[in-house]
Amino acid sequence: MSLDERSEEEGTMSVGMIRDLYDYHRWANRRLFDFAAALGEQECARDVGAQFSHSKVTRMFAHLYGADWVWLSRWKGTSPTNLPGADLPTMAIVRAKWDALEAEQQAFVAALTEADLSRAVAYKNTEGKAFSAPLGPLLQHVANHATHHRSEIATMVTMLSGSPDTGINTWILARTGQMR
């Protein structure tokens, strides 16, 4: 069964859930970024190993930025032909680009309606192959993609320095005023 054919009984998605997901997405990205950036540009540029999707912390954050940028562009009707990020050599440059993108992404999510979640998004991947999928699952995909790479980055910075806390439990406790 395709994503478009799922019945409401099989799974319900709401704009509220997406907004919460993106609140966490921004919080976790920023918290991990700030932790890594505090290590310094030199540490973030160190090769940590080929076992990771990208072997340097800076490049991994640049990839996250690029993926968020590409998908936001697609949701807005443009299909970029390349994934930006490889050309962002420092954490400071990544942060500057990401801050603007984060604001644009937040405004997009804030403007969503329930009907938008089922809207078909037609796009082409960077190789030019055409696809179409409902916006809701694409929104989930981007946040889940970032979670995967944040786990890699958390492992990378743990290898370099120490373990960061970007877990959902910490976010929930902070959000509900229960952090001590």
Stockholm file with secondary structure:
# STOCKHOLM 1.0

chainA/1-180         MSLDERSEEEGTMSVGMIRDLYDYHRWANRRLFDFAAALGEQECARDVGAQFSHSKVTRMFAHLYGADWVWLSRWKGTSPTNLPGADLPTMAIVRAKWDALEAEQQAFVAALTEADLSRAVAYKNTEGKAFSAPLGPLLQHVANHATHHRSEIATMVTMLSGSPDTGINTWILARTGQMR
#=GR chainA/1-180 SS CCGGGCCGGGCCCCHHHHHHHHHHHHHHHHHHHHHHHTTCHHHHTSCCCTTSSSSSHHHHHHHHHHHHHHHHHHHTTCCCSSCTTTTCCSHHHHHHHHHHHHHHHHHHHHTCCGGGGGCEEEEECTTCCEEEEEHHHHHHHHHHHHHHHHHHHHHHHHHHTCCCCCCHHHHHHHHTTCCC
#=GC SS_cons         CCGGGCCGGGCCCCHHHHHHHHHHHHHHHHHHHHHHHTTCHHHHTSCCCTTSSSSSHHHHHHHHHHHHHHHHHHHTTCCCSSCTTTTCCSHHHHHHHHHHHHHHHHHHHHTCCGGGGGCEEEEECTTCCEEEEEHHHHHHHHHHHHHHHHHHHHHHHHHHTCCCCCCHHHHHHHHTTCCC
//
